[in-house]
Amino acid sequence: MRVIIFGATGMVGQGVLRACLLDDRVESVLIVGRTPAGVVRHPKVCEVVHRDFTDFSAVDAELTGLDACFFCLGVTSAGLSEEEYSRITYTYTLAAARAVAAHNPGLTFTYVSGEGTDSTEKGRTAWARVKGRTENELLAMDFHAYMFRPGYIQPLHGATSKTALYRWMYRGVSWLYPVLRRIMPNHVTTTDNLGRAMIAVVGRQGSGEHILHSQEINRAAGA
């Protein structure tokens, strides 16, 4: 399996990359980011730095021979206008999806959305509407699309958020994860489970549920 990861430097992306490096089914990992990921050298990994996430034509040649795309890029909506948030969440995602789809028939595309995403695109919460619009367009594209809607994500093995507010939050609540897992198991997962589940759904070749919440993510991961 040859995969491409967008957002490998974020907390979720770090977990997904780790899962790919540990899984023998994954032959190679192409990381695409706007800045160098700083990943420790690994024989599976190739990295491409590309600044303009609205246009991938300059790196078309790199985006071939892929079996799966794991799109983990995302930002918090705090402090951003809906237009700014939409540019990163919707415009960047769809530009990347079109670029990889153009060269890879049969591709599986997994997108990290979030619990509370609004598929109707009509709700009062801006981030949920934008995520819903992004999901809907991905599901309509000509590839096998799976939307991941995790609730609380427990970072493991040193995975850390790039957002300072989230880093502080995780420091404060991570110790509660065993309790959360016991009292609300359908709403929590881990960075490890997200990575393993993404790899697992590639094998479905478009079958099964296409929107996975924490419960389905954990089940796909074998947790």
Backbone bond lengths (Angstrom), bond angles and torsions (degrees), N, CA, C in turn:
res aa  C-N    CA-C-N  psi(-1)  N-CA   C-N-CA  omega(-1)  CA-C   N-CA-C  phi
1 M - - - 1.453 - - 1.530 109.79 -
2 R 1.327 116.28 127.98 1.461 121.30 178.65 1.520 108.03 -111.17
3 V 1.325 116.65 123.07 1.463 120.33 -172.22 1.518 111.09 -124.15
4 I 1.339 114.40 158.47 1.449 122.44 173.90 1.521 107.33 -124.26
5 I 1.331 116.44 137.94 1.459 121.09 179.60 1.527 109.00 -121.00
6 F 1.320 115.98 126.83 1.460 122.45 168.98 1.525 107.16 -104.16
7 G 1.329 116.66 132.17 1.462 119.67 179.95 1.510 113.72 86.64
8 A 1.318 117.14 32.29 1.475 120.61 -176.56 1.518 113.17 -69.63
9 T 1.348 118.12 -15.02 1.468 119.75 -178.14 1.523 111.99 -88.18
10 G 1.335 118.05 -12.65 1.462 120.59 178.24 1.520 111.39 -78.89
11 M 1.324 115.45 173.15 1.467 120.17 -176.31 1.526 111.74 -60.67
12 V 1.323 116.98 -48.01 1.467 119.92 179.29 1.521 110.20 -66.63
13 G 1.330 116.78 -44.53 1.461 120.64 179.87 1.509 113.11 -59.21
14 Q 1.336 116.36 -36.70 1.467 119.70 177.49 1.520 110.81 -62.74
15 G 1.334 116.10 -41.51 1.463 119.86 178.81 1.511 112.49 -67.09
16 V 1.336 116.08 -39.51 1.462 120.66 179.74 1.524 110.21 -67.11
17 L 1.314 116.73 -43.28 1.467 120.04 178.20 1.520 110.74 -60.93
18 R 1.309 117.03 -44.35 1.466 120.31 179.17 1.522 110.98 -58.86
19 A 1.335 116.36 -43.78 1.465 120.09 179.40 1.522 110.85 -61.83
20 C 1.332 116.77 -39.66 1.463 120.29 -179.86 1.528 111.68 -65.99
21 L 1.319 116.57 -38.87 1.463 119.98 -178.95 1.522 111.74 -69.96
22 L 1.330 116.65 -26.58 1.463 120.59 -178.43 1.526 113.11 -89.44
23 D 1.331 117.20 -14.53 1.458 121.16 -173.28 1.529 110.37 -96.91
24 D 1.318 115.87 122.61 1.472 120.66 -178.53 1.524 112.94 -67.30
25 R 1.322 117.60 -18.05 1.463 119.77 178.31 1.525 111.83 -71.81
26 V 1.319 116.81 -20.42 1.468 121.59 -179.25 1.518 108.71 -92.40
27 E 1.328 115.53 113.76 1.466 120.84 -178.37 1.525 112.40 -82.80
28 S 1.327 116.38 -39.98 1.457 119.98 -176.31 1.517 110.28 -149.18
29 V 1.338 115.34 152.84 1.460 122.22 -179.54 1.524 108.79 -131.49
30 L 1.326 115.70 118.98 1.451 121.31 174.22 1.522 107.95 -99.89
31 I 1.332 116.78 122.07 1.460 121.80 178.37 1.523 108.05 -103.20
32 V 1.326 116.58 127.01 1.462 121.34 175.92 1.521 108.39 -118.10
33 G 1.331 116.00 124.40 1.455 120.26 179.89 1.510 111.94 -148.04
34 R 1.320 115.51 164.36 1.467 119.87 179.12 1.515 111.88 -80.43
35 T 1.323 116.47 -19.56 1.458 122.35 175.44 1.527 108.20 -134.04
36 P 1.330 118.80 157.47 1.472 120.25 178.98 1.519 111.33 -57.51
37 A 1.317 115.91 137.84 1.460 120.88 -177.64 1.519 112.31 -76.95
38 G 1.320 117.28 -24.71 1.458 120.02 -178.87 1.512 113.05 69.07
39 V 1.321 116.26 28.27 1.461 121.01 -179.49 1.527 110.05 -74.22
40 V 1.308 115.33 140.52 1.461 119.46 175.64 1.519 108.71 -58.84
41 R 1.337 117.12 140.01 1.462 120.30 -177.89 1.527 110.96 -56.24
42 H 1.317 114.40 135.22 1.456 119.91 179.89 1.523 106.96 -147.51
43 P 1.323 118.22 139.60 1.469 120.36 -176.52 1.523 114.15 -61.81
44 K 1.317 118.18 -21.58 1.462 120.29 179.03 1.525 113.10 -80.57
45 V 1.333 117.38 -21.70 1.461 121.12 -164.74 1.520 113.28 -97.21
46 C 1.322 114.61 134.33 1.465 122.80 169.41 1.523 106.41 -128.08
47 E 1.322 116.71 137.42 1.462 120.11 -176.18 1.521 110.98 -120.19
48 V 1.337 115.24 137.70 1.461 122.34 175.23 1.525 107.95 -123.82
49 V 1.323 117.10 125.98 1.460 122.12 175.30 1.522 107.77 -97.13
50 H 1.324 115.77 121.47 1.469 121.39 -177.98 1.526 108.11 -137.68
51 R 1.314 117.19 119.35 1.466 121.30 -171.58 1.521 114.20 -77.61
52 D 1.322 118.03 -37.79 1.462 122.02 -171.84 1.519 110.92 -95.18
53 F 1.324 116.90 100.75 1.463 121.07 -178.04 1.529 112.62 -86.45
54 T 1.332 116.72 11.33 1.460 119.61 171.67 1.520 111.37 -99.52
55 D 1.330 117.00 -11.96 1.467 121.68 -176.03 1.524 109.19 -148.54
56 F 1.327 116.81 113.29 1.465 121.17 -177.06 1.526 112.63 -105.16
57 S 1.324 117.20 14.79 1.469 120.14 -176.56 1.525 112.25 -61.06
58 A 1.321 117.59 -30.11 1.470 120.60 -178.64 1.523 112.61 -68.43
59 V 1.341 117.31 -20.33 1.472 120.20 -178.58 1.525 111.18 -118.31
60 D 1.329 116.85 20.75 1.472 121.32 179.87 1.528 112.86 -50.23
61 A 1.309 115.67 -41.74 1.458 120.05 -175.81 1.520 112.37 -63.38
62 E 1.331 117.00 -25.46 1.467 120.91 -178.92 1.529 112.01 -81.61
63 L 1.330 116.51 -19.00 1.462 120.37 -170.55 1.522 112.70 -96.39
64 T 1.303 117.04 42.25 1.467 121.63 -178.86 1.524 110.61 -121.68
65 G 1.323 115.39 162.58 1.460 120.45 176.37 1.507 114.38 68.03
66 L 1.342 117.00 32.47 1.459 121.54 -175.79 1.529 111.21 -105.74
67 D 1.325 115.35 145.95 1.460 121.19 175.46 1.525 111.97 -101.48
68 A 1.333 116.32 -26.66 1.466 119.13 -175.59 1.516 110.90 -152.37
69 C 1.326 114.49 148.72 1.466 122.05 172.65 1.518 107.81 -121.71
70 F 1.321 116.32 124.76 1.465 121.98 176.80 1.531 107.31 -107.68
71 F 1.330 116.31 104.22 1.459 120.59 -174.80 1.526 109.02 -97.13
72 C 1.332 114.72 105.18 1.467 121.82 -174.67 1.520 112.84 -113.24
73 L 1.326 116.79 4.37 1.454 121.35 -178.07 1.525 110.27 -71.20
74 G 1.324 115.87 134.29 1.460 119.25 178.03 1.513 111.41 -171.70
75 V 1.327 115.90 160.63 1.463 121.86 178.69 1.521 108.83 -135.23
76 T 1.320 115.82 160.98 1.455 120.04 171.69 1.522 109.15 -75.46
77 S 1.310 115.91 147.12 1.465 119.92 178.76 1.520 112.13 -81.79
78 A 1.338 117.22 -8.75 1.463 120.78 -177.75 1.528 110.46 -61.41
79 G 1.321 115.71 127.54 1.452 120.89 177.01 1.515 114.70 82.34
80 L 1.332 118.21 -0.45 1.455 121.91 -179.30 1.523 110.06 -109.92
81 S 1.328 115.90 144.95 1.460 119.41 171.56 1.525 108.18 -72.38
82 E 1.323 116.91 164.57 1.458 119.56 178.12 1.525 110.60 -61.25
83 E 1.330 116.77 -36.33 1.461 120.49 179.04 1.529 111.35 -64.32
84 E 1.345 116.67 -44.16 1.469 120.59 179.70 1.527 110.81 -65.87
85 Y 1.330 115.86 -44.04 1.464 120.02 179.77 1.518 110.71 -64.30
86 S 1.330 116.47 -39.72 1.455 121.17 -179.81 1.525 111.80 -65.23
87 R 1.318 116.84 -35.68 1.462 120.03 -179.60 1.534 110.61 -60.26
88 I 1.318 116.50 -43.75 1.464 120.27 -178.54 1.530 111.21 -78.23
89 T 1.313 115.87 -45.61 1.464 120.82 -173.18 1.524 113.05 -76.88
90 Y 1.320 116.68 -41.79 1.460 120.91 -176.86 1.532 112.34 -96.71
91 T 1.329 116.57 -56.37 1.473 120.32 -173.19 1.522 111.76 -63.42
92 Y 1.332 117.73 -47.86 1.467 120.54 179.79 1.522 111.38 -62.11
93 T 1.325 116.20 -43.44 1.464 120.33 -177.08 1.522 111.23 -63.73
94 L 1.334 116.50 -47.72 1.468 119.37 -177.53 1.525 111.32 -68.24
95 A 1.326 117.88 -34.88 1.469 119.90 177.39 1.523 110.47 -63.77
96 A 1.322 116.87 -43.37 1.466 120.53 178.06 1.520 110.96 -65.87
97 A 1.326 117.30 -42.29 1.457 121.35 -179.03 1.526 111.20 -61.59
98 R 1.321 116.49 -44.72 1.469 119.66 178.99 1.524 111.27 -64.17
99 A 1.331 116.28 -38.39 1.465 120.25 -178.46 1.524 111.55 -64.90
100 V 1.328 117.31 -45.12 1.471 118.89 -178.19 1.531 111.33 -75.81
101 A 1.340 116.49 -32.57 1.461 119.42 -179.81 1.522 111.72 -66.60
102 A 1.326 116.01 -32.08 1.467 120.55 -176.15 1.520 112.75 -64.49
103 H 1.313 117.02 -25.19 1.463 120.61 -173.14 1.525 114.18 -114.18
104 N 1.343 116.86 -2.18 1.462 118.65 -170.68 1.526 111.85 -138.47
105 P 1.322 117.23 81.12 1.465 120.10 176.51 1.533 110.09 -61.64
106 G 1.321 115.26 138.70 1.461 119.26 -179.49 1.510 113.73 84.79
107 L 1.339 117.67 6.49 1.465 122.17 -179.19 1.528 111.62 -62.95
108 T 1.334 115.99 145.50 1.461 121.89 168.79 1.520 107.97 -104.53
109 F 1.334 116.93 127.86 1.463 122.87 -178.04 1.519 108.51 -116.06
110 T 1.329 117.26 119.78 1.457 120.89 176.73 1.515 108.89 -111.63
111 Y 1.310 115.61 134.35 1.463 122.23 -175.18 1.521 109.61 -124.17
112 V 1.330 116.24 128.43 1.460 121.20 178.51 1.523 108.63 -87.34
113 S 1.307 115.34 108.40 1.456 122.55 -179.99 1.532 107.80 -102.84
114 G 1.297 118.42 -117.75 1.455 119.46 177.77 1.518 111.46 177.69
115 E 1.312 115.63 154.15 1.457 120.90 176.78 1.525 108.86 -61.61
116 G 1.310 117.19 133.46 1.458 120.85 -178.43 1.511 113.56 99.47
117 T 1.336 117.18 -1.31 1.464 120.74 177.72 1.528 109.91 -59.32
118 D 1.333 115.68 139.20 1.454 122.26 -173.91 1.528 111.32 -101.52
119 S 1.317 116.31 98.84 1.466 120.81 -178.57 1.519 112.78 -67.31
120 T 1.340 117.61 -21.27 1.462 120.20 179.54 1.526 111.66 -76.57
121 E 1.320 116.57 -19.32 1.472 123.79 -177.15 1.526 112.49 62.52
122 K 1.330 117.96 18.54 1.467 121.01 -174.83 1.524 113.55 -121.99
123 G 1.321 117.29 1.69 1.456 120.14 -176.98 1.524 113.49 -70.80
124 R 1.320 116.05 176.85 1.466 121.52 -176.52 1.519 113.18 -82.42
125 T 1.347 117.36 -17.73 1.462 120.75 -174.96 1.523 110.25 -93.62
126 A 1.336 115.49 119.53 1.473 120.56 -172.66 1.517 112.38 -60.62
127 W 1.346 117.65 -47.83 1.469 119.17 -175.87 1.525 110.92 -61.96
128 A 1.332 116.00 -37.07 1.464 119.84 -178.34 1.526 111.01 -69.06
129 R 1.339 116.83 -37.12 1.464 120.20 176.46 1.525 111.21 -64.83
130 V 1.340 116.20 -44.45 1.468 120.51 -178.63 1.525 110.22 -64.11
131 K 1.322 116.31 -44.37 1.464 119.82 177.67 1.530 110.65 -61.88
132 G 1.329 116.30 -40.39 1.448 119.93 179.73 1.520 111.95 -63.66
133 R 1.323 116.44 -41.99 1.468 120.00 178.55 1.523 110.47 -64.49
134 T 1.317 116.08 -39.86 1.466 120.40 178.67 1.524 110.52 -63.12
135 E 1.330 116.29 -48.59 1.461 120.42 178.25 1.524 111.74 -57.32
136 N 1.318 116.28 -47.79 1.465 120.19 -176.17 1.525 112.00 -59.70
137 E 1.312 116.37 -40.67 1.470 119.05 -179.76 1.528 111.20 -71.21
138 L 1.320 117.18 -36.95 1.460 119.80 177.12 1.527 111.02 -64.92
139 L 1.321 116.67 -41.51 1.467 120.53 -179.26 1.526 112.05 -66.06
140 A 1.334 116.30 -22.24 1.463 120.34 -179.95 1.526 112.39 -89.93
141 M 1.321 118.06 -5.56 1.456 120.75 -177.11 1.527 111.59 -81.44
142 D 1.329 114.47 166.59 1.462 120.98 -173.74 1.527 111.59 -87.64
143 F 1.318 115.60 62.01 1.459 122.10 170.54 1.517 108.26 -155.73
144 H 1.328 116.99 175.76 1.464 121.12 177.78 1.529 107.55 -83.72
145 A 1.323 117.50 109.35 1.462 120.94 -174.75 1.527 111.65 -109.03
146 Y 1.327 115.42 135.79 1.459 122.14 176.85 1.522 108.77 -131.58
147 M 1.338 115.11 125.81 1.455 121.43 -179.65 1.526 109.34 -99.63
148 F 1.312 116.72 125.98 1.459 121.79 179.86 1.528 108.60 -102.65
149 R 1.336 115.88 120.69 1.466 121.33 -178.79 1.532 110.65 -118.49
150 P 1.308 118.18 70.33 1.461 119.75 179.45 1.520 111.73 -70.98
151 G 1.334 115.19 153.47 1.457 120.54 171.17 1.523 107.97 -90.13
152 Y 1.323 116.60 -113.21 1.462 119.96 175.83 1.527 109.20 -75.27
153 I 1.329 116.19 132.73 1.467 121.68 179.25 1.518 108.69 -113.88
154 Q 1.326 116.68 121.21 1.459 121.33 177.37 1.532 109.52 -87.02
155 P 1.344 118.44 116.72 1.465 119.48 177.67 1.522 111.20 -73.61
156 L 1.328 116.44 136.29 1.462 121.79 -179.99 1.522 109.99 -126.71
157 H 1.324 116.18 159.54 1.460 123.81 172.65 1.531 112.47 56.21
158 G 1.325 115.68 38.95 1.460 119.71 174.49 1.510 115.73 84.72
159 A 1.317 118.37 2.17 1.466 120.44 177.62 1.521 109.39 -63.88
160 T 1.330 116.90 132.05 1.460 121.19 -177.36 1.529 110.48 -135.41
161 S 1.312 114.96 146.99 1.457 120.90 177.40 1.525 110.42 -75.55
162 K 1.325 116.18 147.60 1.463 121.43 175.94 1.528 111.08 -82.21
163 T 1.330 116.91 -11.56 1.459 122.00 -179.16 1.522 109.76 -92.70
164 A 1.316 116.59 121.35 1.464 121.32 -174.88 1.528 111.88 -57.44
165 L 1.340 116.65 -42.29 1.460 120.06 -179.90 1.526 111.48 -59.53
166 Y 1.325 116.48 -42.32 1.457 119.90 179.43 1.524 111.79 -68.52
167 R 1.332 116.43 -36.87 1.478 118.73 177.90 1.523 110.15 -59.97
168 W 1.327 116.71 -43.85 1.463 120.16 178.23 1.527 110.90 -64.05
169 M 1.332 116.45 -40.29 1.459 120.03 179.76 1.524 110.92 -61.73
170 Y 1.344 116.10 -46.18 1.459 119.37 -178.11 1.524 111.67 -65.25
171 R 1.331 116.20 -36.36 1.471 118.47 176.83 1.515 111.02 -62.01
172 G 1.329 115.92 -32.67 1.456 119.47 -176.93 1.515 114.55 -82.19
173 V 1.339 117.35 -28.31 1.469 118.74 -172.28 1.523 114.64 -117.37
174 S 1.329 118.24 -8.72 1.470 119.36 -175.76 1.520 112.53 -57.17
175 W 1.317 116.48 -34.73 1.461 119.43 -178.42 1.534 111.53 -65.73
176 L 1.354 116.23 -17.46 1.456 120.13 179.95 1.527 113.10 -85.38
177 Y 1.326 117.06 -3.73 1.466 119.37 -173.24 1.531 113.04 -54.80
178 P 1.330 120.50 -44.34 1.482 118.84 178.83 1.525 112.28 -57.97
179 V 1.335 116.54 -34.25 1.465 120.32 178.65 1.523 110.06 -71.44
180 L 1.344 116.07 -45.53 1.464 120.21 179.70 1.522 111.00 -60.42
181 R 1.320 116.02 -40.31 1.461 120.51 -179.94 1.524 110.71 -63.98
182 R 1.331 116.66 -31.59 1.460 120.44 -178.43 1.528 111.74 -79.09
183 I 1.348 117.42 -40.77 1.457 119.72 -172.84 1.536 113.76 -93.32
184 M 1.359 117.26 -21.01 1.462 120.06 178.92 1.529 110.27 -142.75
185 P 1.341 117.15 60.26 1.465 121.93 -173.44 1.527 114.12 -61.74
186 N 1.323 117.31 -23.04 1.463 119.83 -178.57 1.520 113.52 -83.44
187 H 1.333 116.31 1.57 1.467 119.87 -176.03 1.521 113.09 -125.61
188 V 1.308 117.56 10.67 1.467 120.05 -179.88 1.523 110.03 -132.54
189 T 1.323 115.22 150.88 1.455 121.63 175.16 1.521 108.00 -152.98
190 T 1.324 117.59 -171.22 1.460 121.70 -179.87 1.526 110.09 -132.54
191 T 1.323 115.88 165.26 1.461 119.15 176.05 1.523 110.73 -62.85
192 D 1.315 117.42 -35.09 1.474 120.99 177.00 1.523 111.06 -62.56
193 N 1.331 116.67 -47.03 1.459 120.19 -178.46 1.527 111.70 -64.36
194 L 1.317 116.86 -38.27 1.464 119.73 177.51 1.524 110.48 -59.82
195 G 1.325 116.31 -46.14 1.461 120.02 -179.78 1.512 112.50 -62.89
196 R 1.329 116.41 -46.81 1.465 119.55 -179.21 1.525 111.59 -65.69
197 A 1.339 116.02 -36.97 1.463 119.20 -179.78 1.525 111.49 -68.02
198 M 1.310 117.88 -37.64 1.461 120.51 178.23 1.524 110.88 -62.22
199 I 1.306 115.80 -43.69 1.465 119.40 177.94 1.529 110.00 -63.84
200 A 1.335 116.85 -39.96 1.462 121.20 -177.00 1.522 112.27 -64.51
201 V 1.348 118.10 -39.84 1.466 118.53 -175.23 1.529 112.16 -71.96
202 V 1.314 117.81 -18.23 1.466 119.54 176.41 1.524 109.55 -59.51
203 G 1.313 115.50 -37.14 1.456 120.28 -179.82 1.516 114.17 -69.67
204 R 1.316 118.23 -13.06 1.465 120.48 -179.76 1.527 112.41 -76.59
205 Q 1.332 116.54 -20.04 1.468 120.65 177.96 1.531 112.28 52.74
206 G 1.325 115.44 43.01 1.457 120.31 175.09 1.507 115.19 92.40
207 S 1.312 119.42 -3.75 1.464 121.48 -179.85 1.528 110.12 -89.22
208 G 1.333 115.60 172.04 1.458 120.40 177.36 1.517 112.80 78.69
209 E 1.354 115.97 -176.09 1.454 120.43 -179.61 1.529 110.20 -68.49
210 H 1.314 115.57 143.95 1.461 120.12 -176.78 1.527 112.53 -103.25
211 I 1.313 117.27 -9.23 1.461 121.72 172.98 1.518 107.08 -120.17
212 L 1.323 116.37 116.75 1.455 121.54 -175.23 1.526 110.04 -114.07
213 H 1.341 115.27 122.02 1.461 120.84 172.78 1.530 108.09 -91.85
214 S 1.302 116.30 -176.66 1.470 120.04 -174.12 1.521 112.25 -55.02
215 Q 1.326 117.57 -41.28 1.457 120.79 -179.19 1.525 111.35 -60.58
216 E 1.346 116.21 -46.43 1.463 120.50 -179.57 1.531 111.39 -70.51
217 I 1.328 116.00 -34.07 1.468 120.20 176.89 1.525 110.27 -62.11
218 N 1.315 115.70 -48.72 1.464 119.94 -179.95 1.526 111.47 -63.12
219 R 1.326 116.34 -37.78 1.468 120.04 179.23 1.530 110.02 -65.88
220 A 1.339 116.57 -44.21 1.475 120.10 179.31 1.510 111.38 -63.80
221 A 1.331 116.51 -32.07 1.464 120.95 -179.90 1.516 112.50 -77.04
222 G 1.328 115.54 -10.33 1.468 119.01 -178.29 1.509 112.26 80.85
223 A 1.342 116.52 20.52 1.473 119.88 -177.32 1.530 110.62 -87.20
